[in-house]
């Protein structure tokens, strides 16, 4: 059993954030929604203009480096929103300073780095949270309950589609984008939250085989890929991902076909319940119409709900829903997929015993 610092009950929880890019605004908004229980006390970015803007928007103190922020502010936890390839080193640095870590997806780009992050936080006695905000979307919460209630009976087939677009301008906007070291490709970066659904909803993977391709973008990593999956429960499935959809984001979906039920949740970002049919009725069936929502963002609206769990955990009122070990589950599937595509063979999980 790991020993964590005492619960914070007598004051607001203090957050700081490193990496003030596009996803940081979702964190700023989520923290603001919980202003009665938490506050943002520091922001950090190597881009001076972006840093100044973040400090102005949030009213928090600006720091030019992570080391300066760790030394100069009294944050309880630091949110890591930097390029994915930096997450491991920064997590180790933050943990060594005695602060909890909240890292954006994917937690790392390499399997060894992910394990190193978990080990560093364990050794320092701090918590490691991995952001999986899509789990909190109403549509997926409804689907999760259906699986937990075994409404499908035996699950036969699962299909996930991520048909989005990322133009050259997106990859050219920063030198780290589209690189193996800092970013990862369509599976690792853009479809990471959908890869998370593979284990979270259906269960552990027995084996997989993948093909990836760089068909249109001038990047190191893949812009398109397909994945065939066999789960330990016997289910078969596939995942199809591309960042080349014309002319805009088209679909982010999951379909589950089982012995006693069929469900498809689609829309641009699993925001619409498009098929919901089971052999036996349940009280959750009355919630289907209310679960769907409109969105122009592939990020969804789960960050405030995600922070509710983080805050409750640091206050000793809940357990972390997506800690470092939970984050490793999707990272393992991602790493296995890249191994399979590279070597042209089926990869069995777990990667190690």
MARZA-95162 format. One record per atom (N, C-alpha, C, O): residue in three letters; x, y, z. Coordinates in steps of 0.1 Angstrom, whole numbers, plus 5000, padded with zeros to 4 digits. Layout:
AlaXYZ/...
//
This chain:
Unk500949885000/Unk500050005000/Unk500950125000/Unk501850145008/Unk500650224991/Unk501450344990/Unk501050445000/Unk499850465003/Unk501950515005/Unk501650625015/Unk501750755008/Unk502850795003/Unk500650835008/Unk500550965002/Unk500551065013/Unk500251045024/Unk500851195009/Unk500751305019/Unk499351315024/Unk498351265018/Unk499151375036/Unk497851395042/Unk496851465033/Unk497251545024/Unk495551425034/Unk494551495026/Unk494551645029/Unk494751685040/Unk494151715019/Unk494051865020/Unk492651905022/Unk491851905013/Unk492351945034/Unk490951975038/Unk490752115043/Unk489652165043/Unk491852185047/Unk491652315054/Unk491852435044/Unk491852545049/Unk492052405031/Unk492352515022/Unk492052465008/Unk491752345006/Unk492152554998/Unk492052524984/Unk493252444980/Unk494352464984/Unk493052344971/Unk494152274965/Unk494852364954/Unk494152434946/Unk496152364955/Unk496852454946/Unk497452384934/Unk498252284936/Unk497152424922/Unk497652364910/Unk498652454903/Unk498452584904/Unk499552404896/Unk500452474886/Unk500452404873/Unk500152274873/Unk500752464862/Unk500652404849/Unk501852434841/Unk502252554840/Unk502452334834/Unk503552354825/Unk503152314811/Unk502552204809/Unk503352404802/Unk502952384788/Unk501652444785/Unk500552384786/Unk501652574780/Unk500452654779/Unk499952654764/Unk499552754759/Unk499952534758/Unk499452524744/Unk497952504744/Unk497252544753/Unk497452444733/Unk496052434730/Unk495152364740/Unk494052404743/Unk495752254746/Unk494952184756/Unk494852244769/Unk494052224778/Unk495852334772/Unk495952404785/Unk494652484788/Unk494252494800/Unk494052534778/Unk492752614781/Unk491652534787/Unk490852584794/Unk491652404783/Unk490652314789/Unk490952294804/Unk489952284812/Unk492152294808/Unk492552284822/Unk492252404829/Unk491752404840/Unk492552524823/Unk492252654829/Unk490752664832/Unk490352704843/Unk489952624822/Unk488452634824/Unk487952534835/Unk487052574842/Unk488452414835/Unk488052314845/Unk488352364859/Unk487552354868/Unk489552414861/Unk490052464874/Unk489152584878/Unk488752594890/Unk488852674869/Unk487952784872/Unk486552744877/Unk485952804885/Unk486052634871/Unk484752584875/Unk484752524889/Unk483652514895/Unk485952484894/Unk486052434908/Unk486752534917/Unk487452494926/Unk486552664914/Unk487252764922/Unk486952764936/Unk487752824944/Unk485852704941/Unk485552694955/Unk486452594962/Unk486552594974/Unk487152504954/Unk487952404960/Unk489452404956/Unk490252334962/Unk489752474945/Unk491052474940/Unk491452604934/Unk490552694931/Unk492752624931/Unk493152744924/Unk494452714916/Unk495152624919/Unk494652794906/Unk495852784898/Unk496852894902/Unk496553014902/Unk498052844907/Unk498952944913/Unk500152974905/Unk500953064907/Unk500352894894/Unk501552914886/Unk501352854872/Unk500752754870/Unk501952914862/Unk501952864848/Unk503452874843/Unk504152964847/Unk503752784834/Unk505152784828/Unk505052744814/Unk504352654809/Unk505952814806/Unk506052784791/Unk507352844786/Unk507752954791/Unk508052784777/Unk509252844771/Unk508952944761/Unk509853034758/Unk507652954756/Unk507253054747/Unk506753174755/Unk505753174762/Unk507553284755/Unk507253404764/Unk505853464761/Unk505153504770/Unk505453464748/Unk504153524745/Unk503053444750/Unk502053494756/Unk503153314748/Unk502153224753/Unk502053224768/Unk500953214774/Unk503253224774/Unk503253234789/Unk502553354794/Unk501853354804/Unk502853474788/Unk502253594793/Unk500753594791/Unk500053644800/Unk500353534780/Unk498853524778/Unk498253434788/Unk497153474793/Unk498853324791/Unk498253234801/Unk498253294815/Unk497253284822/Unk499253374818/Unk499253434831/Unk498253544832/Unk497553564843/Unk498053614821/Unk496953724821/Unk495553664822/Unk494753714829/Unk495353554815/Unk494053494815/Unk493653434829/Unk492553444834/Unk494653374835/Unk494453294848/Unk494653374860/Unk494153344871/Unk495453484859/Unk495853564871/Unk496853494879/Unk497053524891/Unk497553384874/Unk498553314881/Unk499953364878/Unk500153444868/Unk500953324886/Unk502253374884/Unk502953294873/Unk502853174871/Unk503753374864/Unk504353314853/Unk505853274856/Unk506553344864/Unk506253154852/Unk507653114854/Unk508253064841/Unk507553004833/Unk509453104838/Unk510053064825/Unk510552924824/Unk510652874813/Unk510752854835/Unk511152714835/Unk510452634845/Unk509852684855/Unk510352504843/Unk509752414853/Unk510452424866/Unk509852424877/Unk511852424866/Unk512652424878/Unk512252554886/Unk512152554898/Unk512152664879/Unk511852794886/Unk510452784892/Unk510252834903/Unk509452724885/Unk508152704891/Unk508152614903/Unk507452644913/Unk508852504902/Unk508852414914/Unk509552484926/Unk509152464937/Unk510452574923/Unk511152644934/Unk510452764939/Unk510552804951/Unk509652824930/Unk509052954933/Unk507552954936/Unk507053064940/Unk506852834935/Unk505452844939/Unk505052724948/Unk505752614947/Unk504052734955/Unk503652634965/Unk502552544960/Unk501652504968/Unk502652504948/Unk501552414942/Unk501652274949/Unk502652224952/Unk500452214951/Unk500352084956/Unk500551984944/Unk501051874947/Unk500152014932/Unk500151934921/Unk500552014908/Unk500052124907/Unk501251954899/Unk501652014887/Unk501051944875/Unk501151824874/Unk500352014866/Unk499751964854/Unk500651974843/Unk501252074840/Unk500951854836/Unk501951854825/Unk501151844812/Unk500551744808/Unk501251954804/Unk500651974791/Unk501651994780/Unk501252054770/Unk502851954782/Unk503851974773/Unk503851864762/Unk503051764764/Unk504651864752/Unk504751754742/Unk504951624749/Unk505651614759/Unk504351514744/Unk504251394751/Unk505651334754/Unk505851264765/Unk506651354746/Unk507951304748/Unk508651364759/Unk509651314764/Unk508151474765/Unk508751544776/Unk508151494790/Unk508651524800/Unk507051424789/Unk506251394801/Unk507051314811/Unk506951344823/Unk507851224807/Unk508551134816/Unk509551214824/Unk509551204837/Unk510451284818/Unk511451364825/Unk510851464834/Unk511351484846/Unk509851534830/Unk509151634838/Unk508451574850/Unk508451634860/Unk507851454848/Unk507151384859/Unk508151354869/Unk507951364881/Unk509351294865/Unk510351264875/Unk510851384883/Unk511051374895/Unk510951494876/Unk511451624882/Unk510351674892/Unk510751714903/Unk509151664888/Unk508051714897/Unk507851624909/Unk507751674920/Unk507951494907/Unk507851404918/Unk508951424928/Unk508751414940/Unk510151444923/Unk511351464932/Unk511151584940/Unk511751594951/Unk510351684935/Unk510051804943/Unk508951784953/Unk508551884959/Unk508451664954/Unk507351634963/Unk505951674959/Unk505151694968/Unk505751694946/Unk504451744941/Unk503751624934/Unk504351544928/Unk502451624935/Unk501651534927/Unk501751574912/Unk501951684909/Unk501451474903/Unk501551494889/Unk500251464882/Unk499651354885/Unk499851554874/Unk498651534865/Unk499151544851/Unk499451654846/Unk499251434843/Unk499851444830/Unk498751414819/Unk497951334820/Unk498851504809/Unk497951484797/Unk498351354790/Unk499351294792/Unk497451314781/Unk497651194773/Unk498551224761/Unk498751334757/Unk499251114756/Unk499550994763/Unk500551024774/Unk501251114773/Unk500550934784/Unk501350964796/Unk502850964791/Unk503651034797/Unk503250884781/Unk504550884776/Unk504450834762/Unk503450784757/Unk505550834754/Unk505650784741/Unk506350644741/Unk506350584730/Unk506950604752/Unk507750484752/Unk507250404765/Unk506950464775/Unk507250274764/Unk506850184775/Unk507750204787/Unk507250214798/Unk509050204785/Unk509950224797/Unk509750354804/Unk509850364816/Unk509450464796/Unk509250594802/Unk507950594810/Unk507950654821/Unk506950524806/Unk505650514813/Unk505950444827/Unk505450494837/Unk506650334827/Unk506950264839/Unk507850354848/Unk507650354860/Unk508750424842/Unk509650514850/Unk508850624857/Unk509150664869/Unk507850674851/Unk506950774857/Unk506250724869/Unk506150784880/Unk505650604868/Unk504950534879/Unk505950514890/Unk505650534902/Unk507150464887/Unk508150434898/Unk508550554905/Unk508750554917/Unk508750664897/Unk509250784903/Unk508250844913/Unk508650894924/Unk506950834909/Unk505950894918/Unk505750804930/Unk505550844942/Unk505850664928/Unk505750574940/Unk506950604950/Unk506650614962/Unk508150624944/Unk509250644953/Unk509150774961/Unk509650784972/Unk508650874954/Unk508451004961/Unk507251014970/Unk507051114977/Unk506350914969/Unk505150914977/Unk504151014973/Unk503451074981/Unk504051044960/Unk503151134954/Unk502251064944/Unk502550954940/Unk501151124941/Unk500151064932/Unk500551104917/Unk500951214914/Unk500251004908/Unk500351034894/Unk498951014888/Unk498350894888/Unk498351114882/Unk497051114876/Unk497351124861/Unk498151204856/Unk496651044853/Unk496751054838/Unk495351104833/Unk494351044836/Unk495351204825/Unk494051264820/Unk493451174810/Unk493951144799/Unk492251134813/Unk491351054804/Unk489951104805/Unk489051034809/Unk489851234801/Unk488551304804/Unk487351244796/Unk486251264800/Unk487651184784/Unk486551124777/Unk485751024784/Unk484550994781/Unk486350954794/Unk485650854802/Unk484550914809/Unk483550854813/Unk484551044812/Unk483551114820/Unk482351164811/Unk481351214816/Unk482551154798/Unk481451194789/Unk480151114792/Unk480250994794/Unk478951174792/Unk477751104795/Unk477450984787/Unk476950884791/Unk477850994774/Unk477550884765/Unk478350754769/Unk477850644769/Unk479650784772/Unk480550664775/Unk480250614789/Unk480450494792/Unk479850704798/Unk479450654812/Unk478250564811/Unk478150464818/Unk477350594802/Unk476150504800/Unk476550374794/Unk476050264798/Unk477550374784/Unk478050254778/Unk478750174789/Unk478650044789/Unk479550234797/Unk480350164807/Unk479450094816/Unk479749974820/Unk478350154821/Unk477450084830/Unk476749964823/Unk476549864830/Unk476449974810/Unk475849864803/Unk476749744803/Unk476349634804/Unk478049774801/Unk479049664801/Unk479149604815/Unk479149484816/Unk479249694825/Unk479349644839/Unk478149564843/Unk478349464851/Unk476949594838/Unk475749524842/Unk475649394833/Unk474649314835/Unk476549374824/Unk476549254815/Unk475349244806/Unk474749144804/Unk474849364802/Unk473649374794/Unk473949314780/Unk472949274774/Unk475149314775/Unk475449264762/Unk475549114762/Unk475449054751/Unk475549044774/Unk475848904774/Unk477348894770/Unk478148974774/Unk477548794762/Unk478948784757/Unk479148884745/Unk478348894736/Unk480248954746/Unk480549054736/Unk481248984725/Unk482348914727/Unk480749004712/Unk481248934701/Unk482249014693/Unk483348974689/Unk481849144690/Unk482649224681/Unk482649374686/Unk481649424690/Unk483749444684/Unk483949584688/Unk484649654677/Unk485649604671/Unk484149774673/Unk484749854662/Unk484949994667/Unk483950054672/Unk486050054665/Unk486350194668/Unk486850264656/Unk487650214649/Unk486250384653/Unk486650464642/Unk487050604646/Unk486350664654/Unk488150654641/Unk488550794644/Unk488950844630/Unk490050834625/Unk487950914624/Unk488150974611/Unk488151124612/Unk487151194611/Unk489351174614/Unk489551314617/Unk490451374606/Unk490951304598/Unk490651504607/Unk491651564597/Unk492651654605/Unk492251724614/Unk493851644601/Unk494951734607/Unk495751774595/Unk496551694589/Unk495551904590/Unk496251944578/Unk497751974580/Unk498151964592/Unk498451994570/Unk499852024571/Unk500152144580/Unk501052144588/Unk499252244580/Unk499352354589/Unk499452314604/Unk500152374612/Unk498652214608/Unk498652164621/Unk500052114625/Unk500652144635/Unk500652024616/Unk501951964619/Unk503052064618/Unk504052054625/Unk502852164610/Unk503952274608/Unk503852374619/Unk504752464620/Unk502852374627/Unk502652474638/Unk503752464649/Unk503952564656/Unk504352354650/Unk505352334660/Unk506352224656/Unk505852124650/Unk507652234658/Unk508652144653/Unk508452004659/Unk508851904653/Unk507851994671/Unk507751864678/Unk506651784672/Unk506651654674/Unk505651844666/Unk504551764661/Unk504951664650/Unk505751704641/Unk504351554650/Unk504651454640/Unk505951384641/Unk506351314632/Unk506651394653/Unk507951334655/Unk507751214664/Unk506851204672/Unk508651114663/Unk508650994671/Unk508951034686/Unk508350974695/Unk509951114687/Unk510551144701/Unk509551224709/Unk509351184721/Unk508851314704/Unk508051404712/Unk506551394710/Unk505751434719/Unk506051324700/Unk504651334696/Unk503951194695/Unk503051164702/Unk504451114686/Unk503750994682/Unk502751034671/Unk502551144668/Unk502150924665/Unk501350954654/Unk499850954657/Unk499450984668/Unk499050914647/Unk497550924648/Unk497050834659/Unk496150874666/Unk497650714661/Unk497250634672/Unk497650694686/Unk496850704695/Unk498950734687/Unk499450774700/Unk498950904704/Unk498650924716/Unk498751004695/Unk498351134699/Unk496851154697/Unk496051164707/Unk496351164684/Unk495051204682/Unk493951104687/Unk492951134693/Unk494250974685/Unk493350864689/Unk493550804702/Unk492950704706/Unk494450864710/Unk494850804723/Unk493650774732/Unk493550674739/Unk492650864733/Unk491450844741/Unk490650734737/Unk489950674744/Unk490650704724/Unk489850594718/Unk490650464721/Unk489950364723/Unk491950464720/Unk492750344724/Unk492450314739/Unk492350194742/Unk492250414747/Unk491950394761/Unk490650314763/Unk490550234772/Unk489650324754/Unk488350254755/Unk488550104753/Unk487750024757/Unk489650064746/Unk489849924743/Unk489849844756/Unk489249734756/Unk490649884765/Unk490749804778/Unk489749854788/Unk489149764795/Unk489449984789/Unk488550034799/Unk487149974798/Unk486449944807/Unk486649964785/Unk485249914783/Unk485249764781/Unk484349694787/Unk486149704773/Unk486049564769/Unk486849474778/Unk486449364780/Unk488049524782/Unk488849434791/Unk490249414785/Unk490549474774/Unk491149334791/Unk492449314787/Unk492549254773/Unk491749174769/Unk493549304765/Unk493749254752/Unk494649124752/Unk495649124759/Unk494349024744/Unk495148904743/Unk496248924733/Unk497348884735/Unk495848984721/Unk496849004711/Unk496349104701/Unk495149134700/Unk497249154692/Unk496749254682/Unk497749254671/Unk498849204672/Unk497249304659/Unk498149324648/Unk497749454641/Unk496549494640/Unk498749534637/Unk498549664632/Unk499249694619/Unk500349634616/Unk498649774611/Unk499349834599/Unk499249994601/Unk498250044604/Unk500350054598/Unk500350204598/Unk500950254585/Unk501750184579/Unk500550374582/Unk501150434570/Unk501150594571/Unk500350654578/Unk502050644564/Unk502150794563/Unk501850824548/Unk502750824540/Unk500550854546/Unk500050864532/Unk500151004526/Unk500151014514/Unk500051104534/Unk499951244529/Unk500751344536/Unk501251444529/Unk500951334549/Unk501551444556/Unk503151414556/Unk503551304556/Unk503851524557/Unk505351524557/Unk505751514571/Unk506351604577/Unk505551394577/Unk505851374591/Unk506551244593/Unk506551154584/Unk507251224605/Unk507951094607/Unk506950984610/Unk507250864607/Unk505851014617/Unk504950914622/Unk503750894613/Unk503650954602/Unk502850804617/Unk501750764608/Unk500650874608/Unk500350934619/Unk499950894597/Unk498750974596/Unk497550884595/Unk496350934596/Unk497750754593/Unk496650654591/Unk497050514596/Unk498250484595/Unk496150444602/Unk496450314607/Unk495250224609/Unk494150284611/Unk495450094609/Unk494350004612/Unk494949904623/Unk496049864623/Unk494049854631/Unk494349764642/Unk493349654643/Unk492149674644/Unk493849524643/Unk492949414646/Unk493249364660/Unk494449344664/Unk492149334668/Unk492349304682/Unk491649174686/Unk490449144681/Unk492249094694/Unk491548984701/Unk491649004716/Unk492749024721/Unk490549014723/Unk490449034737/Unk490548904744/Unk490348794739/Unk490948904757/Unk491048784765/Unk489648714767/Unk489648594769/Unk488648794766/Unk487248734768/Unk486748674755/Unk485648634754/Unk487548674744/Unk487248614732/Unk486648704721/Unk486648664709/Unk486348824725/Unk485848924715/Unk486848954705/Unk488048954707/Unk486348984692/Unk487249034682/Unk486849174678/Unk485749214680/Unk487849254673/Unk487449384669/Unk488549454661/Unk489549394658/Unk488249574658/Unk489149654649/Unk489149804653/Unk488149844659/Unk490149874649/Unk490250014651/Unk490850074639/Unk491850034634/Unk490150174633/Unk490550244621/Unk490750394623/Unk489850464628/Unk491850444620/Unk492250574624/Unk492850644612/Unk493750594605/Unk492450764609/Unk493150854599/Unk492950994603/Unk491951044608/Unk494051074599/Unk493951214601/Unk493851284587/Unk494151404586/Unk493351214577/Unk493251264564/Unk491851274558/Unk491651294546/Unk490851274567/Unk489451284563/Unk489151424556/Unk489551524562/Unk488551424545/Unk488251544538/Unk486751574540/Unk485851484540/Unk486451704542/Unk487351814544/Unk487551854559/Unk488251954562/Unk486851774568/Unk486851814582/Unk486751684591/Unk486451574585/Unk486851704604/Unk486551584613/Unk485251524610/Unk484251594609/Unk485151394608/Unk483951324604/Unk483351244616/Unk482151254618/Unk484151164622/Unk483651064631/Unk484651014642/Unk485750994639/Unk484051004654/Unk484750934665/Unk483750844671/Unk482850884677/Unk483950714669/Unk482850624673/Unk483350494679/Unk484450454677/Unk482450424686/Unk482650294691/Unk481350214689/Unk480250264693/Unk481450094684/Unk480250004682/Unk480549874689/Unk481649814687/Unk479649824697/Unk479749704704/Unk478549614701/Unk477449654702/Unk478849494696/Unk477849394692/Unk478049274701/Unk479049204702/Unk476949244709/Unk476949134718/Unk475849034717/Unk474949054708/Unk475848934725/Unk474848834725/Unk473448884727/Unk472448834721/Unk473248984736/Unk471949044739/Unk471849194737/Unk470949254742/Unk472749254730/Unk472749394728/Unk473649444717/Unk474649384714/Unk473249564711/Unk473949634701/Unk473949774704/Unk472849834705/Unk475149844704/Unk475249984707/Unk476250044698/Unk477349994695/Unk475850164693/Unk476850244685/Unk476750384691/Unk475750444691/Unk477950434695/Unk478050574700/Unk478950644690/Unk480150604688/Unk478450744683/Unk479250814672/Unk479250964674/Unk479451014684/Unk479051024662/Unk479251174662/Unk480651204659/Unk481451104655/Unk481051324660/Unk482451364657/Unk483351314668/Unk484551304666/Unk482851294680/Unk483651254692/Unk482851174702/Unk482751224714/Unk482351064698/Unk481550974707/Unk480551054715/Unk480351034727/Unk479851154709/Unk478951244716/Unk477451214712/Unk476551284717/Unk477251114704/Unk475851084700/Unk475550934702/Unk476250844697/Unk474550894709/Unk474050754710/Unk473250734698/Unk472050774697/Unk473750654688/Unk473150634675/Unk472350504675/Unk471450484666/Unk472750404683/Unk472050274684/Unk472150234698/Unk473250224704/Unk471050194703/Unk470950144717/Unk469850044719/Unk468650084720/Unk470149914718/Unk469149814718/Unk469649694726/Unk470649634723/Unk468849654736/Unk469149534744/Unk467949454746/Unk466749494744/Unk468149324748/Unk467049224749/Unk466149254761/Unk464949234761/Unk466749304772/Unk466049334784/Unk466149474788/Unk467249534787/Unk465049534792/Unk465049684796/Unk465849714808/Unk466049624817/Unk466249834810/Unk466949884822/Unk466650024824/Unk466250094814/Unk466750074836/Unk466450214839/Unk467350314831/Unk466950424829/Unk468550264828/Unk469450354820/Unk468950384806/Unk469350474800/Unk468050304801/Unk467450324788/Unk466750454787/Unk466650514776/Unk466150504798/Unk465450634798/Unk466450754797/Unk466050864796/Unk467750724799/Unk468750834799/Unk469450854786/Unk470350934785/Unk469150764777/Unk469850764764/Unk469650904757/Unk470650954752/Unk468450954756/Unk468251074748/Unk468951194755/Unk469451284748/Unk469051194768/Unk469751304775/Unk471251294774/Unk471951394776/Unk471751174771/Unk473251154771/Unk473951214759/Unk475051264761/Unk473251224748/Unk473851274736/Unk473951424738/Unk473151494744/Unk475051484731/Unk475251634732/Unk475951674719/Unk476551594712/Unk475751804717/Unk476451864705/Unk477851924709/Unk477951974720/Unk478751904700/Unk480051954703/Unk480851994690/Unk480651924680/Unk481652094690/Unk482452134679/Unk483952094682/Unk484852114674/Unk484152034694/Unk485452004699/Unk485651854701/Unk484751784706/Unk486751804696/Unk487051654698/Unk487451624712/Unk487551514716/Unk487651734720/Unk488051704734/Unk486951674743/Unk487151614754/Unk485651704739/Unk484551674747/Unk484451774759/Unk485151884759/Unk483651744769/Unk483451834780/Unk483751764794/Unk483251794804/Unk484751674793/Unk485051584805/Unk486051644814/Unk486151594826/Unk486751744811/Unk487851794820/Unk487351844833/Unk487951804844/Unk486251914834/Unk485751954848/Unk485351834856/Unk485651834868/Unk484751734850/Unk484351614857/Unk485651534861/Unk485651474872/Unk486651534853/Unk487851474856/Unk488551534868/Unk488951474877/Unk488551674868/Unk489151744880/Unk488351724893/Unk488951724903/Unk487051704891/Unk486251674903/Unk486851554911/Unk486951544923/Unk487251444903/Unk487851324909/Unk489251354914/Unk489551304925/Unk490051434907/Unk491351464912/Unk491251544925/Unk492051514935/Unk490451644926/Unk490251724938/Unk489751634949/Unk490351644960/Unk488751554947/Unk488251464957/Unk489251374962/Unk489351334974/Unk490151324953/Unk491251234957/Unk492251294966/Unk492651244976/Unk492651424962/Unk493651494971/Unk493051534984/Unk493751564993/Unk491651544985/Unk491051574997/Unk490751455005/Unk490051465016/Unk491151335000/Unk490851215008/Unk489451165007/Unk489051085016/Unk488751204997/Unk487251174996/Unk486951074985/Unk485851034984/Unk487951034977/Unk487750944966/Unk489050874963/Unk490150914968/Unk489050774954/Unk490150714948/Unk490350764934/Unk489450794927/Unk491650774930/Unk491950814916/Unk491350724906/Unk491650604907/Unk490550774897/Unk489950684886/Unk490950654875/Unk490850544870/Unk491850744873/Unk492850714862/Unk494250754868/Unk494750864865/Unk494850664875/Unk496250684880/Unk497250634870/Unk496850594859/Unk498450634874/Unk499550594865/Unk499450454860/Unk499650424848/Unk499050364869/Unk498950224865/Unk497750204855/Unk497850124846/Unk496750284857/Unk495650284847/Unk496050334834/Unk495650284823/Unk496850444834/Unk497450504822/Unk498350404814/Unk498350404802/Unk499050314821/Unk499950224815/Unk499150124806/Unk499750074796/Unk497850094809/Unk497150004801/Unk496950044787/Unk497149964778/Unk496650174785/Unk496450214771/Unk497850234764/Unk497950214752/Unk498850274772/Unk500150294767/Unk500750154762/Unk501350154751/Unk500450044769/Unk500849914765/Unk500249874752/Unk500949824743/Unk498949904750/Unk498249874737/Unk498949954726/Unk499149904715/Unk499250084728/Unk499850174718/Unk501150124714/Unk501550114703/Unk502050084724/Unk503350044721/Unk503349904714/Unk504049884704/Unk502449814718/Unk502249694711/Unk501849714696/Unk502249644687/Unk500949814694/Unk500549844680/Unk501649884672/Unk501749844660/Unk502549974677/Unk503650024669/Unk504649914667/Unk505249904656/Unk504849824677/Unk505749704675/Unk505249624664/Unk506049574655/Unk503949594664/Unk503349514654/Unk503449574640/Unk503849504630/Unk503249694638/Unk503349764625/Unk504749764620/Unk505049744609/Unk505749784630/Unk507149794626/Unk507649654621/Unk508349644611/Unk507249544629/Unk507849414627/Unk506949334617/Unk507349224613/Unk505749374614/Unk504849304606/Unk504349164611/Unk504349064605/Unk504049174624/Unk503649044631/Unk502649074642/Unk502549184647/Unk501948964646/Unk501048974658/Unk501848994670/Unk502948934672/Unk501349074680/Unk502049104692/Unk501049054704/Unk499949104704/Unk501548974713/Unk500748924724/Unk500949014736/Unk502049064738/Unk499949034744/Unk500049114756/Unk499849024768/Unk499148924767/Unk500349054780/Unk501149174783/Unk502549164776/Unk503049064772/Unk503149284775/Unk504449294769/Unk505549224777/Unk506549174772/Unk505249224790/Unk506249154799/Unk505449104812/Unk504349144814/Unk506049014819/Unk505448954830/Unk506049004843/Unk505648964854/
//
